[in-house]
Protein backbone atom coordinates (compact mmCIF):
# COMPACT_ATOMS: atom_id res chain seq x y z
CA UNK A 1 0.00 0.00 0.00
CA UNK A 2 1.44 3.38 -0.99
CA UNK A 3 2.20 6.24 1.38
CA UNK A 4 -0.41 8.70 -0.01
CA UNK A 5 -3.10 6.06 0.43
CA UNK A 6 -2.17 5.52 4.08
CA UNK A 7 -2.10 9.24 4.80
CA UNK A 8 -5.38 9.73 2.98
CA UNK A 9 -7.03 7.06 5.09
CA UNK A 10 -5.60 8.65 8.22
CA UNK A 11 -7.06 12.02 7.21
CA UNK A 12 -10.46 10.45 6.56
CA UNK A 13 -10.33 8.76 9.97
CA UNK A 14 -9.46 11.85 12.04
CA UNK A 15 -12.02 13.95 10.14
CA UNK A 16 -14.82 11.40 10.58
CA UNK A 17 -17.64 12.14 12.99
CA UNK A 18 -17.42 8.73 14.65
CA UNK A 19 -13.77 9.33 15.51
CA UNK A 20 -14.54 12.65 17.23
CA UNK A 21 -17.49 11.12 19.09
CA UNK A 22 -15.29 8.24 20.26
CA UNK A 23 -12.73 10.69 21.65
CA UNK A 24 -15.50 12.59 23.46
CA UNK A 25 -16.78 9.37 25.05
CA UNK A 26 -13.24 8.45 26.16
CA UNK A 27 -12.75 11.88 27.75
CA UNK A 28 -16.06 11.59 29.62
CA UNK A 29 -15.21 8.08 30.84
CA UNK A 30 -11.80 9.30 31.96
CA UNK A 31 -13.49 12.14 33.84
CA UNK A 32 -15.71 9.62 35.63
CA UNK A 33 -12.74 7.49 36.72
CA UNK A 34 -10.83 10.54 37.93
CA UNK A 35 -13.86 11.59 39.95
CA UNK A 36 -14.25 8.13 41.50
CA UNK A 37 -10.61 8.21 42.60
CA UNK A 38 -11.48 11.02 45.01
CA UNK A 39 -13.31 8.49 47.24
CA UNK A 40 -10.77 6.83 49.52
CA UNK A 41 -12.85 3.68 50.00
CA UNK A 42 -13.17 3.11 46.25
CA UNK A 43 -9.50 3.89 45.72
CA UNK A 44 -8.44 1.28 48.27
CA UNK A 45 -10.81 -1.37 46.90
CA UNK A 46 -10.34 -0.73 43.19
CA UNK A 47 -6.91 0.90 43.06
CA UNK A 48 -5.48 -1.65 40.61
CA UNK A 49 -8.39 -1.20 38.23
CA UNK A 50 -8.07 2.58 38.42
CA UNK A 51 -4.38 2.32 37.50
CA UNK A 52 -5.20 0.01 34.61
CA UNK A 53 -7.89 2.42 33.39
CA UNK A 54 -5.42 5.30 33.66
CA UNK A 55 -2.84 3.48 31.53
CA UNK A 56 -5.51 2.55 28.99
CA UNK A 57 -6.80 6.11 28.62
CA UNK A 58 -3.29 7.54 28.32
CA UNK A 59 -2.41 4.98 25.65
CA UNK A 60 -5.58 5.71 23.67
CA UNK A 61 -5.09 9.49 23.86
CA UNK A 62 -1.44 9.14 22.82
CA UNK A 63 -2.47 6.96 19.86
CA UNK A 64 -5.08 9.56 18.90
CA UNK A 65 -2.50 12.36 18.87
CA UNK A 66 0.01 10.25 16.92
CA UNK A 67 -2.66 9.50 14.31
CA UNK A 68 -3.50 13.21 14.04
CA UNK A 69 0.18 14.10 13.71
CA UNK A 70 0.57 11.57 10.89
CA UNK A 71 -2.59 12.78 9.14
CA UNK A 72 -1.93 16.53 9.46
CA UNK A 73 1.84 16.53 9.10
CA UNK A 74 3.44 19.90 9.78
CA UNK A 75 0.00 21.55 9.95
CA UNK A 76 -0.62 19.73 13.23
CA UNK A 77 1.82 22.00 15.06
CA UNK A 78 0.27 25.20 13.68
CA UNK A 79 -2.91 24.75 15.70
CA UNK A 80 -2.63 26.01 19.32
CA UNK A 81 -5.30 23.52 20.42
CA UNK A 82 -3.04 20.65 19.36
CA UNK A 83 -0.27 22.04 21.57
CA UNK A 84 -2.75 22.11 24.46
CA UNK A 85 -3.65 18.46 23.81
CA UNK A 86 0.03 17.52 23.68
CA UNK A 87 0.67 19.20 27.03
CA UNK A 88 -2.35 17.65 28.75
CA UNK A 89 -1.60 14.14 27.51
CA UNK A 90 2.15 14.54 27.98
CA UNK A 91 1.73 15.37 31.68
CA UNK A 92 0.44 11.84 32.27
CA UNK A 93 3.67 10.42 30.82
CA UNK A 94 5.85 12.15 33.44
CA UNK A 95 7.32 9.63 35.90
CA UNK A 96 5.55 9.57 39.25
CA UNK A 97 8.65 10.50 41.22
CA UNK A 98 8.83 12.89 44.16
CA UNK A 99 10.00 15.79 42.04
CA UNK A 100 7.23 15.44 39.46
CA UNK A 101 4.35 14.18 41.59
CA UNK A 102 2.69 17.60 41.49
CA UNK A 103 2.60 17.51 37.70
CA UNK A 104 0.73 14.24 37.88
CA UNK A 105 -2.14 16.14 39.50
CA UNK A 106 -2.53 18.06 36.25
CA UNK A 107 -3.91 14.96 34.55
CA UNK A 108 -7.33 16.21 35.60
CA UNK A 109 -6.85 18.79 32.85
CA UNK A 110 -7.60 16.03 30.34
CA UNK A 111 -11.27 16.80 30.97
CA UNK A 112 -10.64 20.22 29.39
CA UNK A 113 -9.85 18.44 26.14
CA UNK A 114 -13.58 18.53 25.51
CA UNK A 115 -13.06 22.20 24.66
CA UNK A 116 -10.59 21.35 21.90
CA UNK A 117 -12.61 18.40 20.59
CA UNK A 118 -16.10 19.93 20.46
CA UNK A 119 -16.18 22.67 17.75
CA UNK A 120 -18.90 24.71 19.48
CA UNK A 121 -16.92 24.93 22.72
CA UNK A 122 -13.77 25.79 20.81
CA UNK A 123 -15.64 28.59 19.08
CA UNK A 124 -16.80 30.07 22.40
CA UNK A 125 -13.29 29.98 23.88
CA UNK A 126 -11.88 31.58 20.73
CA UNK A 127 -14.47 34.35 21.10
CA UNK A 128 -13.38 34.88 24.71
CA UNK A 129 -9.77 35.29 23.61
CA UNK A 130 -10.93 37.69 20.91
CA UNK A 131 -12.76 39.73 23.57
CA UNK A 132 -9.71 40.05 25.86
CA UNK A 133 -8.55 43.49 24.58
CA UNK A 134 -11.95 45.15 24.90
CA UNK A 135 -12.79 43.26 28.08
CA UNK A 136 -9.47 44.29 29.64
CA UNK A 137 -10.35 47.94 29.15
CA UNK A 138 -13.77 47.52 30.76
CA UNK A 139 -12.36 45.52 33.67
CA UNK A 140 -9.69 48.18 34.18
CA UNK A 141 -12.45 50.78 34.46
CA UNK A 142 -14.26 48.52 36.94
CA UNK A 143 -11.14 48.19 39.10
CA UNK A 144 -10.69 51.97 39.16
CA UNK A 145 -14.26 52.44 40.37
CA UNK A 146 -13.96 49.71 43.02
CA UNK A 147 -10.64 51.05 44.30
CA UNK A 148 -11.97 54.61 44.48
CA UNK A 149 -15.10 53.47 46.29
CA UNK A 150 -13.01 51.37 48.72
CA UNK A 151 -10.85 54.33 49.72
CA UNK A 152 -13.92 56.53 50.01
CA UNK A 153 -15.76 53.93 52.09
CA UNK A 154 -12.83 53.55 54.48
CA UNK A 155 -12.73 57.32 55.02
CA UNK A 156 -16.48 57.58 55.53
CA UNK A 157 -17.41 54.41 57.40
CA UNK A 158 -14.14 53.01 58.77
CA UNK A 159 -14.72 54.31 62.32
CA UNK A 160 -18.34 53.13 62.63
CA UNK A 161 -18.12 49.81 60.74
CA UNK A 162 -14.50 48.56 61.03
CA UNK A 163 -15.56 44.98 60.28
CA UNK A 164 -16.50 46.10 56.76
CA UNK A 165 -14.44 49.24 56.11
CA UNK A 166 -11.64 49.08 58.71
CA UNK A 167 -8.79 49.24 56.16
CA UNK A 168 -8.25 49.18 52.39
CA UNK A 169 -8.15 45.37 52.09
CA UNK A 170 -11.30 44.87 54.15
CA UNK A 171 -13.07 47.64 52.27
CA UNK A 172 -12.12 46.10 48.89
CA UNK A 173 -13.46 42.71 49.94
CA UNK A 174 -16.68 44.27 51.25
CA UNK A 175 -17.29 46.18 48.04
CA UNK A 176 -16.59 43.07 45.97
CA UNK A 177 -19.24 41.27 48.00
CA UNK A 178 -21.63 44.20 47.52
CA UNK A 179 -20.96 44.15 43.76
CA UNK A 180 -22.09 40.52 43.60
CA UNK A 181 -25.28 41.59 45.49
CA UNK A 182 -24.52 38.89 48.09
CA UNK A 183 -25.76 39.99 51.56
CA UNK A 184 -25.23 43.63 50.67
CA UNK A 185 -28.37 44.72 52.59
CA UNK A 186 -26.73 43.43 55.80
CA UNK A 187 -23.65 45.60 55.15
CA UNK A 188 -25.80 48.62 54.28
CA UNK A 189 -27.94 48.13 57.40
CA UNK A 190 -24.93 48.18 59.72
CA UNK A 191 -23.51 51.29 58.07
CA UNK A 192 -26.84 53.12 57.80
CA UNK A 193 -27.44 52.66 61.53
CA UNK A 194 -24.79 55.34 62.08
CA UNK A 195 -24.99 57.07 58.68
CA UNK A 196 -28.61 57.26 57.41
CA UNK A 197 -27.57 58.84 54.11
CA UNK A 198 -25.15 55.97 53.31
CA UNK A 199 -27.74 54.47 50.99
CA UNK A 200 -26.63 57.02 48.38
CA UNK A 201 -23.13 55.50 48.46
CA UNK A 202 -24.36 51.91 48.12
CA UNK A 203 -26.99 52.58 45.46
CA UNK A 204 -24.59 54.65 43.35
CA UNK A 205 -21.90 51.99 43.68
CA UNK A 206 -24.28 49.20 42.68
CA UNK A 207 -25.60 51.13 39.67
CA UNK A 208 -22.09 52.00 38.46
CA UNK A 209 -20.61 48.52 38.86
CA UNK A 210 -23.30 45.84 38.73
CA UNK A 211 -25.75 47.45 36.33
CA UNK A 212 -23.38 49.33 34.01
CA UNK A 213 -19.79 48.07 34.03
CA UNK A 214 -20.56 44.34 34.38
CA UNK A 215 -23.14 44.60 31.61
CA UNK A 216 -20.49 46.23 29.46
CA UNK A 217 -18.30 43.16 30.00
CA UNK A 218 -21.16 40.92 28.91
CA UNK A 219 -21.74 43.15 25.86
CA UNK A 220 -18.08 42.90 24.83
CA UNK A 221 -18.17 39.11 25.11
CA UNK A 222 -21.40 38.85 23.11
CA UNK A 223 -19.97 41.10 20.40
CA UNK A 224 -16.79 39.02 20.20
CA UNK A 225 -18.85 35.80 19.97
CA UNK A 226 -20.93 37.31 17.16
CA UNK A 227 -17.76 38.30 15.31
CA UNK A 228 -16.35 34.80 15.73
CA UNK A 229 -19.52 33.22 14.35
CA UNK A 230 -19.61 35.68 11.43
CA UNK A 231 -15.93 35.02 10.71
CA UNK A 232 -16.59 31.27 10.60
CA UNK A 233 -19.53 31.79 8.26
CA UNK A 234 -17.41 34.11 6.10
CA UNK A 235 -14.72 31.43 5.82
CA UNK A 236 -17.32 28.86 4.82
CA UNK A 237 -18.78 31.27 2.22
CA UNK A 238 -15.29 31.96 0.85
CA UNK A 239 -14.59 28.25 0.51
CA UNK A 240 -17.92 27.70 -1.25
CA UNK A 241 -17.30 30.67 -3.54
CA UNK A 242 -13.82 29.38 -4.34
CA UNK A 243 -15.23 25.96 -5.23
CA UNK A 244 -17.87 27.55 -7.47
CA UNK A 245 -15.25 29.78 -9.11
CA UNK A 246 -13.01 26.80 -9.84
CA UNK A 247 -15.97 24.87 -11.29
CA UNK A 248 -16.88 27.81 -13.56
CA UNK A 249 -13.27 28.25 -14.71
CA UNK A 250 -12.99 24.53 -15.48
CA UNK A 251 -16.18 24.76 -17.53
CA UNK A 252 -14.88 27.81 -19.41
CA UNK A 253 -11.61 26.02 -20.16
CA UNK A 254 -13.55 23.06 -21.52
CA UNK A 255 -15.73 25.33 -23.69
CA UNK A 256 -12.62 27.17 -24.97
CA UNK A 257 -11.03 23.88 -25.99
CA UNK A 258 -14.22 22.83 -27.78
CA UNK A 259 -14.41 26.14 -29.68
CA UNK A 260 -10.76 25.83 -30.75
CA UNK A 261 -11.37 22.29 -31.97
CA UNK A 262 -14.49 23.39 -33.88
CA UNK A 263 -12.54 26.21 -35.57
CA UNK A 264 -9.87 23.77 -36.65
CA UNK A 265 -12.45 21.40 -38.12
CA UNK A 266 -14.19 24.24 -40.00
CA UNK A 267 -10.87 25.43 -41.40
CA UNK A 268 -9.95 21.96 -42.65
CA UNK A 269 -13.36 21.46 -44.27
CA UNK A 270 -13.21 24.82 -46.16
CA UNK A 271 -9.67 24.47 -47.49
CA UNK A 272 -9.04 23.55 -51.20
CA UNK A 273 -7.42 20.32 -52.44
CA UNK A 274 -4.00 21.96 -52.52
CA UNK A 275 -4.59 23.68 -49.21
CA UNK A 276 -4.18 27.15 -50.84
CA UNK A 277 -7.70 28.28 -50.24
CA UNK A 278 -11.34 27.36 -50.63
CA UNK A 279 -12.29 25.55 -53.83
CA UNK A 280 -14.29 27.68 -56.28
CA UNK A 281 -16.63 26.36 -59.07
CA UNK A 282 -16.08 27.84 -62.57
CA UNK A 283 -19.28 29.29 -64.07
CA UNK A 284 -19.99 28.02 -67.70
CA UNK A 285 -20.02 30.55 -70.61
CA UNK A 286 -23.30 31.47 -72.38
CA UNK A 287 -21.72 31.40 -75.91
CA UNK A 288 -21.48 28.36 -78.15
CA UNK A 289 -18.32 26.41 -78.57
CA UNK A 290 -17.48 27.84 -81.99
CA UNK A 291 -18.16 31.45 -81.21
CA UNK A 292 -15.27 33.72 -80.93
CA UNK A 293 -15.18 37.28 -79.81
CA UNK A 294 -18.04 39.54 -80.64
CA UNK A 295 -18.05 40.48 -84.37
CA UNK A 296 -19.48 43.85 -83.64
CA UNK A 297 -16.32 44.84 -82.01
CA UNK A 298 -14.22 44.09 -85.19
CA UNK A 299 -16.51 45.61 -87.81
CA UNK A 300 -17.53 44.22 -91.25
CA UNK A 301 -14.75 43.46 -93.91
C-alpha positions in Angstrom: 0.0 0.0 0.0 1.4 3.4 -1.0 2.2 6.2 1.4 -0.4 8.7 0.0 -3.1 6.1 0.4 -2.2 5.5 4.1 -2.1 9.2 4.8 -5.4 9.7 3.0 -7.0 7.1 5.1 -5.6 8.6 8.2 -7.1 12.0 7.2 -10.5 10.5 6.6 -10.3 8.8 10.0 -9.5 11.8 12.0 -12.0 13.9 10.1 -14.8 11.4 10.6 -17.6 12.1 13.0 -17.4 8.7 14.7 -13.8 9.3 15.5 -14.5 12.6 17.2 -17.5 11.1 19.1 -15.3 8.2 20.3 -12.7 10.7 21.7 -15.5 12.6 23.5 -16.8 9.4 25.0 -13.2 8.5 26.2 -12.7 11.9 27.7 -16.1 11.6 29.6 -15.2 8.1 30.8 -11.8 9.3 32.0 -13.5 12.1 33.8 -15.7 9.6 35.6 -12.7 7.5 36.7 -10.8 10.5 37.9 -13.9 11.6 39.9 -14.3 8.1 41.5 -10.6 8.2 42.6 -11.5 11.0 45.0 -13.3 8.5 47.2 -10.8 6.8 49.5 -12.8 3.7 50.0 -13.2 3.1 46.3 -9.5 3.9 45.7 -8.4 1.3 48.3 -10.8 -1.4 46.9 -10.3 -0.7 43.2 -6.9 0.9 43.1 -5.5 -1.7 40.6 -8.4 -1.2 38.2 -8.1 2.6 38.4 -4.4 2.3 37.5 -5.2 0.0 34.6 -7.9 2.4 33.4 -5.4 5.3 33.7 -2.8 3.5 31.5 -5.5 2.6 29.0 -6.8 6.1 28.6 -3.3 7.5 28.3 -2.4 5.0 25.6 -5.6 5.7 23.7 -5.1 9.5 23.9 -1.4 9.1 22.8 -2.5 7.0 19.9 -5.1 9.6 18.9 -2.5 12.4 18.9 0.0 10.3 16.9 -2.7 9.5 14.3 -3.5 13.2 14.0 0.2 14.1 13.7 0.6 11.6 10.9 -2.6 12.8 9.1 -1.9 16.5 9.5 1.8 16.5 9.1 3.4 19.9 9.8 0.0 21.5 9.9 -0.6 19.7 13.2 1.8 22.0 15.1 0.3 25.2 13.7 -2.9 24.8 15.7 -2.6 26.0 19.3 -5.3 23.5 20.4 -3.0 20.7 19.4 -0.3 22.0 21.6 -2.8 22.1 24.5 -3.7 18.5 23.8 0.0 17.5 23.7 0.7 19.2 27.0 -2.3 17.6 28.7 -1.6 14.1 27.5 2.2 14.5 28.0 1.7 15.4 31.7 0.4 11.8 32.3 3.7 10.4 30.8 5.8 12.2 33.4 7.3 9.6 35.9 5.5 9.6 39.3 8.6 10.5 41.2 8.8 12.9 44.2 10.0 15.8 42.0 7.2 15.4 39.5 4.4 14.2 41.6 2.7 17.6 41.5 2.6 17.5 37.7 0.7 14.2 37.9 -2.1 16.1 39.5 -2.5 18.1 36.3 -3.9 15.0 34.6 -7.3 16.2 35.6 -6.8 18.8 32.8 -7.6 16.0 30.3 -11.3 16.8 31.0 -10.6 20.2 29.4 -9.8 18.4 26.1 -13.6 18.5 25.5 -13.1 22.2 24.7 -10.6 21.3 21.9 -12.6 18.4 20.6 -16.1 19.9 20.5 -16.2 22.7 17.7 -18.9 24.7 19.5 -16.9 24.9 22.7 -13.8 25.8 20.8 -15.6 28.6 19.1 -16.8 30.1 22.4 -13.3 30.0 23.9 -11.9 31.6 20.7 -14.5 34.3 21.1 -13.4 34.9 24.7 -9.8 35.3 23.6 -10.9 37.7 20.9 -12.8 39.7 23.6 -9.7 40.0 25.9 -8.5 43.5 24.6 -11.9 45.1 24.9 -12.8 43.3 28.1 -9.5 44.3 29.6 -10.4 47.9 29.2 -13.8 47.5 30.8 -12.4 45.5 33.7 -9.7 48.2 34.2 -12.4 50.8 34.5 -14.3 48.5 36.9 -11.1 48.2 39.1 -10.7 52.0 39.2 -14.3 52.4 40.4 -14.0 49.7 43.0 -10.6 51.0 44.3 -12.0 54.6 44.5 -15.1 53.5 46.3 -13.0 51.4 48.7 -10.9 54.3 49.7 -13.9 56.5 50.0 -15.8 53.9 52.1 -12.8 53.6 54.5 -12.7 57.3 55.0 -16.5 57.6 55.5 -17.4 54.4 57.4 -14.1 53.0 58.8 -14.7 54.3 62.3 -18.3 53.1 62.6 -18.1 49.8 60.7 -14.5 48.6 61.0 -15.6 45.0 60.3 -16.5 46.1 56.8 -14.4 49.2 56.1 -11.6 49.1 58.7 -8.8 49.2 56.2 -8.3 49.2 52.4 -8.1 45.4 52.1 -11.3 44.9 54.2 -13.1 47.6 52.3 -12.1 46.1 48.9 -13.5 42.7 49.9 -16.7 44.3 51.3 -17.3 46.2 48.0 -16.6 43.1 46.0 -19.2 41.3 48.0 -21.6 44.2 47.5 -21.0 44.2 43.8 -22.1 40.5 43.6 -25.3 41.6 45.5 -24.5 38.9 48.1 -25.8 40.0 51.6 -25.2 43.6 50.7 -28.4 44.7 52.6 -26.7 43.4 55.8 -23.7 45.6 55.1 -25.8 48.6 54.3 -27.9 48.1 57.4 -24.9 48.2 59.7 -23.5 51.3 58.1 -26.8 53.1 57.8 -27.4 52.7 61.5 -24.8 55.3 62.1 -25.0 57.1 58.7 -28.6 57.3 57.4 -27.6 58.8 54.1 -25.2 56.0 53.3 -27.7 54.5 51.0 -26.6 57.0 48.4 -23.1 55.5 48.5 -24.4 51.9 48.1 -27.0 52.6 45.5 -24.6 54.6 43.4 -21.9 52.0 43.7 -24.3 49.2 42.7 -25.6 51.1 39.7 -22.1 52.0 38.5 -20.6 48.5 38.9 -23.3 45.8 38.7 -25.8 47.4 36.3 -23.4 49.3 34.0 -19.8 48.1 34.0 -20.6 44.3 34.4 -23.1 44.6 31.6 -20.5 46.2 29.5 -18.3 43.2 30.0 -21.2 40.9 28.9 -21.7 43.1 25.9 -18.1 42.9 24.8 -18.2 39.1 25.1 -21.4 38.8 23.1 -20.0 41.1 20.4 -16.8 39.0 20.2 -18.8 35.8 20.0 -20.9 37.3 17.2 -17.8 38.3 15.3 -16.3 34.8 15.7 -19.5 33.2 14.3 -19.6 35.7 11.4 -15.9 35.0 10.7 -16.6 31.3 10.6 -19.5 31.8 8.3 -17.4 34.1 6.1 -14.7 31.4 5.8 -17.3 28.9 4.8 -18.8 31.3 2.2 -15.3 32.0 0.9 -14.6 28.3 0.5 -17.9 27.7 -1.3 -17.3 30.7 -3.5 -13.8 29.4 -4.3 -15.2 26.0 -5.2 -17.9 27.5 -7.5 -15.2 29.8 -9.1 -13.0 26.8 -9.8 -16.0 24.9 -11.3 -16.9 27.8 -13.6 -13.3 28.2 -14.7 -13.0 24.5 -15.5 -16.2 24.8 -17.5 -14.9 27.8 -19.4 -11.6 26.0 -20.2 -13.6 23.1 -21.5 -15.7 25.3 -23.7 -12.6 27.2 -25.0 -11.0 23.9 -26.0 -14.2 22.8 -27.8 -14.4 26.1 -29.7 -10.8 25.8 -30.7 -11.4 22.3 -32.0 -14.5 23.4 -33.9 -12.5 26.2 -35.6 -9.9 23.8 -36.7 -12.4 21.4 -38.1 -14.2 24.2 -40.0 -10.9 25.4 -41.4 -9.9 22.0 -42.6 -13.4 21.5 -44.3 -13.2 24.8 -46.2 -9.7 24.5 -47.5 -9.0 23.5 -51.2 -7.4 20.3 -52.4 -4.0 22.0 -52.5 -4.6 23.7 -49.2 -4.2 27.2 -50.8 -7.7 28.3 -50.2 -11.3 27.4 -50.6 -12.3 25.5 -53.8 -14.3 27.7 -56.3 -16.6 26.4 -59.1 -16.1 27.8 -62.6 -19.3 29.3 -64.1 -20.0 28.0 -67.7 -20.0 30.6 -70.6 -23.3 31.5 -72.4 -21.7 31.4 -75.9 -21.5 28.4 -78.2 -18.3 26.4 -78.6 -17.5 27.8 -82.0 -18.2 31.4 -81.2 -15.3 33.7 -80.9 -15.2 37.3 -79.8 -18.0 39.5 -80.6 -18.0 40.5 -84.4 -19.5 43.8 -83.6 -16.3 44.8 -82.0 -14.2 44.1 -85.2 -16.5 45.6 -87.8 -17.5 44.2 -91.3 -14.8 43.5 -93.9 
